[in-house]
Amino acid sequence: MRAVMLAVMVSGICVQGSGTQAPVSNAPPADAEALVKLWFERWNGLSAAPETHEALAALYAPDGLHLTGPSPDQRGTATFRGPEGVRALAARIATAEDKRTWRIDTETARETTAQLLHVTAGPWGGPAVAVQLIAVHTDRATQKRWVTPGAAFFQIADGRFRRVRIYLGEGERAEVEAEPTRRRP
């Protein structure tokens, strides 16, 4: 039964919603890997609806931090503090981007494919999880679709994120060509 539940949970991350959302539980998963996968699910589900912002913010500790690169109108690291800051970030992302399909990158070796989540114990008494990711979204202003490789580092304490650090390789960002204009080899 656990294997079936895990398979359903993992496969659900890659499926885009039909537009209707089930009620979101604010109880964090007991497992660090499940919490990180839930973060990706909620990040991809951000929309104009405040409930989606709240669902993402609920994953963070009251004093949690979310750090990322700057927006176009600033320099340096952008830091969002606590659930209020995460809600502000979520609103900004939902306004600027559409059709987010961020995912944990996969690796294949010896005819086996896996999503790699690197887990270790942190000095704060909780786990740390690191992943390589692929960030895909459509820019609402230009309607261009972008893909960017990156990495994310999650620090967890008491079942919630105490710190999330996202790095995106903006120098490796590429526009996804529309299907009708794509030239096939």
KOLKE-714032 format. One line per field, with one value per atom (N, C-alpha, C): residue number from 1; residue in three letters; atom name; x, y, z. Coordinates in steps of 0.1 Angstrom, whole numbers. Example, Ala and Ser with C-alpha at 12.3 -4.5 7.8 and 13.67 -1.06 7.14 Angstrom:
% residues 2
pos: 1, 1, 1, 2, 2, 2
code: ALA, ALA, ALA, SER, SER, SER
site: N, CA, C, N, CA, C
X: 132, 123, 132, 128, 137, 129
Y: -57, -45, -33, -22, -11, 0
Z: 78, 78, 78, 71, 71, 79
//
This chain:
% residues 185
pos: 1, 1, 1, 2, 2, 2, 3, 3, 3, 4, 4, 4, 5, 5, 5, 6, 6, 6, 7, 7, 7, 8, 8, 8, 9, 9, 9, 10, 10, 10, 11, 11, 11, 12, 12, 12, 13, 13, 13, 14, 14, 14, 15, 15, 15, 16, 16, 16, 17, 17, 17, 18, 18, 18, 19, 19, 19, 20, 20, 20, 21, 21, 21, 22, 22, 22, 23, 23, 23, 24, 24, 24, 25, 25, 25, 26, 26, 26, 27, 27, 27, 28, 28, 28, 29, 29, 29, 30, 30, 30, 31, 31, 31, 32, 32, 32, 33, 33, 33, 34, 34, 34, 35, 35, 35, 36, 36, 36, 37, 37, 37, 38, 38, 38, 39, 39, 39, 40, 40, 40, 41, 41, 41, 42, 42, 42, 43, 43, 43, 44, 44, 44, 45, 45, 45, 46, 46, 46, 47, 47, 47, 48, 48, 48, 49, 49, 49, 50, 50, 50, 51, 51, 51, 52, 52, 52, 53, 53, 53, 54, 54, 54, 55, 55, 55, 56, 56, 56, 57, 57, 57, 58, 58, 58, 59, 59, 59, 60, 60, 60, 61, 61, 61, 62, 62, 62, 63, 63, 63, 64, 64, 64, 65, 65, 65, 66, 66, 66, 67, 67, 67, 68, 68, 68, 69, 69, 69, 70, 70, 70, 71, 71, 71, 72, 72, 72, 73, 73, 73, 74, 74, 74, 75, 75, 75, 76, 76, 76, 77, 77, 77, 78, 78, 78, 79, 79, 79, 80, 80, 80, 81, 81, 81, 82, 82, 82, 83, 83, 83, 84, 84, 84, 85, 85, 85, 86, 86, 86, 87, 87, 87, 88, 88, 88, 89, 89, 89, 90, 90, 90, 91, 91, 91, 92, 92, 92, 93, 93, 93, 94, 94, 94, 95, 95, 95, 96, 96, 96, 97, 97, 97, 98, 98, 98, 99, 99, 99, 100, 100, 100, 101, 101, 101, 102, 102, 102, 103, 103, 103, 104, 104, 104, 105, 105, 105, 106, 106, 106, 107, 107, 107, 108, 108, 108, 109, 109, 109, 110, 110, 110, 111, 111, 111, 112, 112, 112, 113, 113, 113, 114, 114, 114, 115, 115, 115, 116, 116, 116, 117, 117, 117, 118, 118, 118, 119, 119, 119, 120, 120, 120, 121, 121, 121, 122, 122, 122, 123, 123, 123, 124, 124, 124, 125, 125, 125, 126, 126, 126, 127, 127, 127, 128, 128, 128, 129, 129, 129, 130, 130, 130, 131, 131, 131, 132, 132, 132, 133, 133, 133, 134, 134, 134, 135, 135, 135, 136, 136, 136, 137, 137, 137, 138, 138, 138, 139, 139, 139, 140, 140, 140, 141, 141, 141, 142, 142, 142, 143, 143, 143, 144, 144, 144, 145, 145, 145, 146, 146, 146, 147, 147, 147, 148, 148, 148, 149, 149, 149, 150, 150, 150, 151, 151, 151, 152, 152, 152, 153, 153, 153, 154, 154, 154, 155, 155, 155, 156, 156, 156, 157, 157, 157, 158, 158, 158, 159, 159, 159, 160, 160, 160, 161, 161, 161, 162, 162, 162, 163, 163, 163, 164, 164, 164, 165, 165, 165, 166, 166, 166, 167, 167, 167, 168, 168, 168, 169, 169, 169, 170, 170, 170, 171, 171, 171, 172, 172, 172, 173, 173, 173, 174, 174, 174, 175, 175, 175, 176, 176, 176, 177, 177, 177, 178, 178, 178, 179, 179, 179, 180, 180, 180, 181, 181, 181, 182, 182, 182, 183, 183, 183, 184, 184, 184, 185, 185, 185
code: MET, MET, MET, ARG, ARG, ARG, ALA, ALA, ALA, VAL, VAL, VAL, MET, MET, MET, LEU, LEU, LEU, ALA, ALA, ALA, VAL, VAL, VAL, MET, MET, MET, VAL, VAL, VAL, SER, SER, SER, GLY, GLY, GLY, ILE, ILE, ILE, CYS, CYS, CYS, VAL, VAL, VAL, GLN, GLN, GLN, GLY, GLY, GLY, SER, SER, SER, GLY, GLY, GLY, THR, THR, THR, GLN, GLN, GLN, ALA, ALA, ALA, PRO, PRO, PRO, VAL, VAL, VAL, SER, SER, SER, ASN, ASN, ASN, ALA, ALA, ALA, PRO, PRO, PRO, PRO, PRO, PRO, ALA, ALA, ALA, ASP, ASP, ASP, ALA, ALA, ALA, GLU, GLU, GLU, ALA, ALA, ALA, LEU, LEU, LEU, VAL, VAL, VAL, LYS, LYS, LYS, LEU, LEU, LEU, TRP, TRP, TRP, PHE, PHE, PHE, GLU, GLU, GLU, ARG, ARG, ARG, TRP, TRP, TRP, ASN, ASN, ASN, GLY, GLY, GLY, LEU, LEU, LEU, SER, SER, SER, ALA, ALA, ALA, ALA, ALA, ALA, PRO, PRO, PRO, GLU, GLU, GLU, THR, THR, THR, HIS, HIS, HIS, GLU, GLU, GLU, ALA, ALA, ALA, LEU, LEU, LEU, ALA, ALA, ALA, ALA, ALA, ALA, LEU, LEU, LEU, TYR, TYR, TYR, ALA, ALA, ALA, PRO, PRO, PRO, ASP, ASP, ASP, GLY, GLY, GLY, LEU, LEU, LEU, HIS, HIS, HIS, LEU, LEU, LEU, THR, THR, THR, GLY, GLY, GLY, PRO, PRO, PRO, SER, SER, SER, PRO, PRO, PRO, ASP, ASP, ASP, GLN, GLN, GLN, ARG, ARG, ARG, GLY, GLY, GLY, THR, THR, THR, ALA, ALA, ALA, THR, THR, THR, PHE, PHE, PHE, ARG, ARG, ARG, GLY, GLY, GLY, PRO, PRO, PRO, GLU, GLU, GLU, GLY, GLY, GLY, VAL, VAL, VAL, ARG, ARG, ARG, ALA, ALA, ALA, LEU, LEU, LEU, ALA, ALA, ALA, ALA, ALA, ALA, ARG, ARG, ARG, ILE, ILE, ILE, ALA, ALA, ALA, THR, THR, THR, ALA, ALA, ALA, GLU, GLU, GLU, ASP, ASP, ASP, LYS, LYS, LYS, ARG, ARG, ARG, THR, THR, THR, TRP, TRP, TRP, ARG, ARG, ARG, ILE, ILE, ILE, ASP, ASP, ASP, THR, THR, THR, GLU, GLU, GLU, THR, THR, THR, ALA, ALA, ALA, ARG, ARG, ARG, GLU, GLU, GLU, THR, THR, THR, THR, THR, THR, ALA, ALA, ALA, GLN, GLN, GLN, LEU, LEU, LEU, LEU, LEU, LEU, HIS, HIS, HIS, VAL, VAL, VAL, THR, THR, THR, ALA, ALA, ALA, GLY, GLY, GLY, PRO, PRO, PRO, TRP, TRP, TRP, GLY, GLY, GLY, GLY, GLY, GLY, PRO, PRO, PRO, ALA, ALA, ALA, VAL, VAL, VAL, ALA, ALA, ALA, VAL, VAL, VAL, GLN, GLN, GLN, LEU, LEU, LEU, ILE, ILE, ILE, ALA, ALA, ALA, VAL, VAL, VAL, HIS, HIS, HIS, THR, THR, THR, ASP, ASP, ASP, ARG, ARG, ARG, ALA, ALA, ALA, THR, THR, THR, GLN, GLN, GLN, LYS, LYS, LYS, ARG, ARG, ARG, TRP, TRP, TRP, VAL, VAL, VAL, THR, THR, THR, PRO, PRO, PRO, GLY, GLY, GLY, ALA, ALA, ALA, ALA, ALA, ALA, PHE, PHE, PHE, PHE, PHE, PHE, GLN, GLN, GLN, ILE, ILE, ILE, ALA, ALA, ALA, ASP, ASP, ASP, GLY, GLY, GLY, ARG, ARG, ARG, PHE, PHE, PHE, ARG, ARG, ARG, ARG, ARG, ARG, VAL, VAL, VAL, ARG, ARG, ARG, ILE, ILE, ILE, TYR, TYR, TYR, LEU, LEU, LEU, GLY, GLY, GLY, GLU, GLU, GLU, GLY, GLY, GLY, GLU, GLU, GLU, ARG, ARG, ARG, ALA, ALA, ALA, GLU, GLU, GLU, VAL, VAL, VAL, GLU, GLU, GLU, ALA, ALA, ALA, GLU, GLU, GLU, PRO, PRO, PRO, THR, THR, THR, ARG, ARG, ARG, ARG, ARG, ARG, ARG, ARG, ARG, PRO, PRO, PRO
site: N, CA, C, N, CA, C, N, CA, C, N, CA, C, N, CA, C, N, CA, C, N, CA, C, N, CA, C, N, CA, C, N, CA, C, N, CA, C, N, CA, C, N, CA, C, N, CA, C, N, CA, C, N, CA, C, N, CA, C, N, CA, C, N, CA, C, N, CA, C, N, CA, C, N, CA, C, N, CA, C, N, CA, C, N, CA, C, N, CA, C, N, CA, C, N, CA, C, N, CA, C, N, CA, C, N, CA, C, N, CA, C, N, CA, C, N, CA, C, N, CA, C, N, CA, C, N, CA, C, N, CA, C, N, CA, C, N, CA, C, N, CA, C, N, CA, C, N, CA, C, N, CA, C, N, CA, C, N, CA, C, N, CA, C, N, CA, C, N, CA, C, N, CA, C, N, CA, C, N, CA, C, N, CA, C, N, CA, C, N, CA, C, N, CA, C, N, CA, C, N, CA, C, N, CA, C, N, CA, C, N, CA, C, N, CA, C, N, CA, C, N, CA, C, N, CA, C, N, CA, C, N, CA, C, N, CA, C, N, CA, C, N, CA, C, N, CA, C, N, CA, C, N, CA, C, N, CA, C, N, CA, C, N, CA, C, N, CA, C, N, CA, C, N, CA, C, N, CA, C, N, CA, C, N, CA, C, N, CA, C, N, CA, C, N, CA, C, N, CA, C, N, CA, C, N, CA, C, N, CA, C, N, CA, C, N, CA, C, N, CA, C, N, CA, C, N, CA, C, N, CA, C, N, CA, C, N, CA, C, N, CA, C, N, CA, C, N, CA, C, N, CA, C, N, CA, C, N, CA, C, N, CA, C, N, CA, C, N, CA, C, N, CA, C, N, CA, C, N, CA, C, N, CA, C, N, CA, C, N, CA, C, N, CA, C, N, CA, C, N, CA, C, N, CA, C, N, CA, C, N, CA, C, N, CA, C, N, CA, C, N, CA, C, N, CA, C, N, CA, C, N, CA, C, N, CA, C, N, CA, C, N, CA, C, N, CA, C, N, CA, C, N, CA, C, N, CA, C, N, CA, C, N, CA, C, N, CA, C, N, CA, C, N, CA, C, N, CA, C, N, CA, C, N, CA, C, N, CA, C, N, CA, C, N, CA, C, N, CA, C, N, CA, C, N, CA, C, N, CA, C, N, CA, C, N, CA, C, N, CA, C, N, CA, C, N, CA, C, N, CA, C, N, CA, C, N, CA, C, N, CA, C, N, CA, C, N, CA, C, N, CA, C, N, CA, C, N, CA, C, N, CA, C, N, CA, C, N, CA, C, N, CA, C, N, CA, C, N, CA, C, N, CA, C, N, CA, C, N, CA, C, N, CA, C, N, CA, C, N, CA, C, N, CA, C, N, CA, C, N, CA, C, N, CA, C, N, CA, C, N, CA, C, N, CA, C, N, CA, C, N, CA, C, N, CA, C, N, CA, C, N, CA, C, N, CA, C
X: 8, 0, 9, 20, 29, 34, 38, 44, 34, 21, 11, 9, 8, 7, 18, 31, 42, 42, 38, 38, 27, 16, 5, 11, 17, 22, 33, 42, 53, 48, 39, 33, 25, 18, 10, 17, 30, 39, 40, 40, 43, 30, 19, 6, 1, -3, -8, -23, -27, -41, -51, -63, -74, -80, -75, -81, -89, -93, -100, -90, -91, -81, -88, -83, -88, -84, -91, -86, -72, -64, -50, -49, -42, -39, -27, -27, -15, -6, -9, -1, 11, 23, 35, 37, 42, 46, 57, 57, 66, 80, 81, 93, 99, 112, 119, 117, 119, 118, 103, 94, 80, 77, 82, 80, 86, 98, 104, 96, 91, 82, 69, 64, 52, 55, 67, 70, 69, 75, 74, 60, 52, 38, 31, 33, 26, 32, 45, 51, 45, 44, 38, 23, 17, 2, -1, 9, 7, -2, -12, -21, -25, -34, -39, -47, -51, -59, -50, -54, -46, -45, -54, -52, -40, -35, -23, -11, -11, 0, 0, -11, -12, -7, -10, -6, 9, 16, 30, 36, 31, 36, 34, 24, 22, 33, 42, 53, 65, 65, 76, 74, 85, 84, 81, 76, 73, 85, 97, 109, 117, 110, 117, 121, 131, 136, 135, 132, 133, 142, 154, 164, 164, 165, 166, 174, 176, 183, 174, 179, 172, 161, 151, 142, 148, 142, 149, 151, 144, 145, 154, 162, 171, 184, 194, 206, 208, 216, 219, 208, 210, 201, 187, 176, 163, 160, 156, 153, 138, 131, 117, 116, 111, 111, 98, 97, 85, 74, 62, 51, 46, 47, 43, 51, 64, 74, 71, 69, 66, 53, 43, 31, 33, 42, 45, 53, 62, 69, 59, 51, 41, 32, 28, 19, 27, 40, 48, 50, 53, 55, 43, 31, 19, 15, 18, 15, 24, 37, 47, 47, 44, 46, 33, 33, 21, 27, 19, 23, 36, 39, 51, 51, 62, 64, 78, 81, 94, 94, 106, 107, 121, 122, 134, 141, 153, 159, 161, 162, 164, 177, 182, 195, 193, 200, 198, 212, 213, 226, 222, 228, 226, 211, 205, 191, 181, 185, 177, 176, 164, 162, 157, 162, 157, 158, 149, 151, 160, 171, 180, 177, 175, 173, 184, 194, 205, 201, 201, 196, 208, 209, 219, 213, 220, 216, 222, 214, 219, 222, 231, 235, 223, 212, 200, 192, 195, 187, 177, 178, 168, 176, 169, 175, 177, 186, 188, 187, 180, 178, 183, 191, 195, 191, 186, 182, 187, 189, 191, 176, 174, 160, 160, 149, 146, 134, 136, 125, 120, 107, 100, 88, 87, 75, 73, 61, 57, 57, 64, 64, 50, 42, 29, 30, 40, 41, 44, 53, 57, 52, 46, 41, 52, 64, 76, 77, 81, 83, 97, 102, 116, 119, 131, 136, 149, 151, 163, 168, 180, 185, 188, 188, 191, 193, 194, 195, 187, 183, 175, 181, 182, 187, 176, 171, 160, 166, 164, 167, 154, 152, 139, 141, 132, 132, 118, 115, 101, 91, 95, 86, 82, 89, 87, 101, 100, 112, 117, 130, 136, 143, 147, 155, 154, 151, 150, 159, 169, 177, 176, 172, 170, 181, 188, 198, 193, 191, 188, 200, 203, 214, 209, 208, 202, 211, 223, 232, 229, 222, 218, 204, 197, 182, 180, 171, 168, 153, 150, 136, 132, 120, 114, 107, 110, 104, 90, 81, 68, 68, 60, 59, 59, 51, 50, 63, 71, 84, 96, 94, 106, 111, 124, 130, 135, 131, 135, 148, 157, 169, 166
Y: -12, 0, 13, 13, 24, 27, 16, 17, 24, 20, 25, 40, 44, 58, 66, 61, 68, 70, 60, 60, 71, 71, 81, 95, 97, 110, 115, 106, 110, 113, 105, 107, 120, 123, 135, 148, 148, 160, 164, 154, 157, 160, 158, 160, 174, 181, 195, 193, 202, 202, 205, 201, 204, 217, 225, 238, 238, 227, 226, 221, 226, 222, 216, 205, 199, 207, 206, 213, 210, 220, 218, 216, 205, 204, 212, 219, 226, 218, 205, 196, 192, 195, 191, 176, 170, 156, 153, 141, 137, 135, 132, 128, 140, 143, 154, 154, 142, 141, 145, 140, 142, 157, 164, 178, 186, 182, 189, 187, 175, 172, 180, 182, 190, 204, 209, 223, 225, 216, 217, 217, 208, 208, 221, 227, 239, 251, 251, 261, 261, 249, 248, 252, 251, 254, 268, 277, 291, 297, 305, 312, 325, 332, 345, 342, 330, 327, 327, 335, 336, 323, 314, 301, 294, 296, 289, 296, 308, 315, 310, 309, 304, 290, 282, 268, 267, 275, 275, 280, 291, 298, 288, 280, 270, 260, 259, 249, 255, 268, 275, 277, 276, 280, 294, 298, 313, 322, 317, 325, 320, 313, 307, 317, 314, 323, 316, 324, 319, 329, 324, 332, 328, 339, 336, 348, 346, 357, 369, 380, 393, 393, 401, 404, 414, 417, 426, 440, 444, 458, 459, 448, 449, 442, 443, 436, 428, 417, 409, 399, 393, 382, 388, 382, 386, 376, 382, 374, 377, 366, 367, 360, 368, 363, 359, 347, 342, 340, 335, 332, 345, 356, 369, 372, 370, 372, 362, 349, 339, 342, 347, 350, 361, 371, 382, 377, 368, 361, 353, 346, 338, 347, 358, 367, 373, 376, 382, 372, 359, 349, 346, 345, 342, 353, 365, 376, 376, 373, 374, 361, 350, 337, 329, 321, 312, 298, 288, 274, 270, 272, 267, 252, 246, 232, 229, 234, 231, 216, 210, 196, 193, 182, 177, 170, 173, 167, 152, 145, 130, 126, 116, 110, 95, 91, 77, 71, 59, 51, 36, 28, 14, 11, 17, 15, 18, 26, 30, 45, 51, 65, 69, 79, 83, 99, 104, 118, 117, 125, 125, 136, 132, 141, 138, 147, 145, 150, 140, 143, 141, 151, 150, 157, 154, 160, 174, 184, 197, 200, 210, 213, 219, 222, 228, 217, 204, 193, 188, 191, 186, 183, 178, 174, 186, 184, 193, 185, 190, 183, 192, 187, 194, 187, 194, 189, 197, 191, 198, 199, 210, 212, 218, 216, 223, 232, 245, 254, 259, 256, 260, 269, 279, 288, 296, 302, 311, 325, 335, 349, 355, 359, 365, 377, 386, 398, 395, 386, 383, 370, 362, 349, 340, 343, 334, 323, 311, 300, 298, 297, 296, 283, 278, 267, 271, 268, 272, 261, 256, 247, 254, 247, 253, 243, 247, 239, 245, 237, 242, 235, 242, 237, 240, 229, 230, 226, 235, 232, 230, 219, 216, 215, 221, 220, 218, 208, 206, 205, 198, 195, 207, 218, 230, 235, 243, 249, 260, 259, 270, 279, 273, 281, 273, 281, 275, 285, 279, 287, 282, 290, 287, 294, 286, 291, 287, 297, 294, 299, 291, 294, 303, 316, 325, 325, 323, 323, 311, 301, 289, 289, 299, 300, 300, 292, 291, 293, 299, 300, 287, 283, 271, 275, 270, 274, 268, 276, 271, 259, 250, 238, 240, 249, 251, 257, 264, 270, 261, 251, 243, 235, 236, 229, 215, 205, 191, 188, 180, 176, 166
Z: 0, 0, 0, 8, 8, -6, -12, -26, -35, -34, -43, -40, -27, -23, -28, -27, -31, -46, -54, -68, -72, -66, -69, -66, -54, -51, -61, -64, -73, -87, -92, -106, -106, -95, -94, -96, -93, -94, -109, -118, -132, -140, -134, -141, -138, -148, -146, -142, -134, -129, -140, -137, -147, -145, -135, -133, -120, -115, -102, -92, -80, -70, -59, -54, -42, -30, -19, -7, -3, 1, 4, 19, 23, 38, 41, 52, 56, 65, 67, 75, 66, 71, 63, 63, 52, 52, 62, 67, 77, 71, 59, 52, 44, 45, 39, 24, 17, 3, -2, 6, 2, 4, 14, 16, 4, -1, -12, -25, -27, -38, -38, -26, -24, -27, -23, -27, -42, -50, -64, -69, -63, -67, -65, -53, -49, -57, -60, -68, -82, -88, -101, -101, -90, -89, -86, -85, -82, -93, -88, -97, -91, -96, -91, -78, -76, -64, -51, -41, -29, -22, -24, -17, -21, -34, -39, -32, -30, -23, -8, -2, 12, 13, 3, 3, 3, -5, -6, 7, 12, 25, 37, 36, 48, 49, 39, 40, 47, 50, 56, 71, 78, 93, 94, 106, 108, 106, 108, 106, 94, 85, 74, 63, 56, 45, 32, 21, 7, 0, -5, -12, -26, -35, -49, -55, -68, -76, -77, -81, -81, -92, -91, -101, -111, -122, -132, -126, -116, -111, -98, -96, -84, -87, -78, -79, -66, -67, -55, -52, -41, -36, -31, -35, -30, -19, -7, 5, 9, 10, 14, 28, 38, 52, 56, 62, 68, 58, 62, 53, 46, 52, 46, 33, 35, 24, 13, 17, 7, -1, 6, -1, -11, -7, -17, -29, -26, -38, -46, -40, -48, -56, -51, -59, -70, -68, -79, -90, -86, -96, -104, -97, -103, -113, -110, -119, -132, -130, -141, -150, -144, -151, -152, -162, -165, -168, -167, -171, -166, -152, -146, -146, -150, -149, -144, -132, -126, -122, -124, -120, -115, -107, -103, -115, -118, -129, -127, -138, -137, -142, -137, -141, -146, -156, -161, -161, -156, -156, -156, -163, -163, -165, -174, -178, -167, -157, -146, -146, -144, -143, -130, -124, -110, -109, -100, -96, -84, -84, -73, -63, -51, -40, -30, -28, -20, -6, 4, 17, 27, 36, 47, 59, 70, 83, 84, 89, 91, 105, 108, 122, 130, 124, 131, 136, 134, 139, 130, 117, 107, 94, 84, 72, 62, 53, 42, 29, 19, 7, -5, -14, -25, -38, -48, -61, -72, -84, -96, -102, -108, -113, -127, -134, -147, -144, -147, -145, -158, -161, -173, -170, -177, -176, -188, -189, -200, -193, -200, -195, -199, -190, -193, -202, -201, -208, -223, -226, -239, -246, -237, -241, -247, -243, -247, -236, -240, -231, -229, -216, -212, -205, -206, -199, -193, -180, -173, -163, -164, -154, -141, -130, -118, -107, -95, -83, -71, -62, -50, -38, -27, -15, -4, 2, 12, 26, 36, 49, 57, 64, 71, 86, 93, 108, 112, 121, 126, 114, 103, 93, 83, 85, 76, 71, 61, 55, 64, 68, 76, 66, 55, 45, 31, 21, 7, -1, -9, -17, -31, -41, -55, -63, -71, -81, -95, -104, -117, -126, -136, -145, -156, -153, -163, -176, -174, -186, -195, -190, -197, -201, -198, -201, -216, -221, -235, -238, -249, -253, -259, -255, -261, -274, -285, -297, -298, -304, -307, -316, -315, -323, -338, -343, -358, -364, -356, -361, -359, -351, -348, -360, -362, -373, -368, -374, -370, -378, -372, -379, -389
//
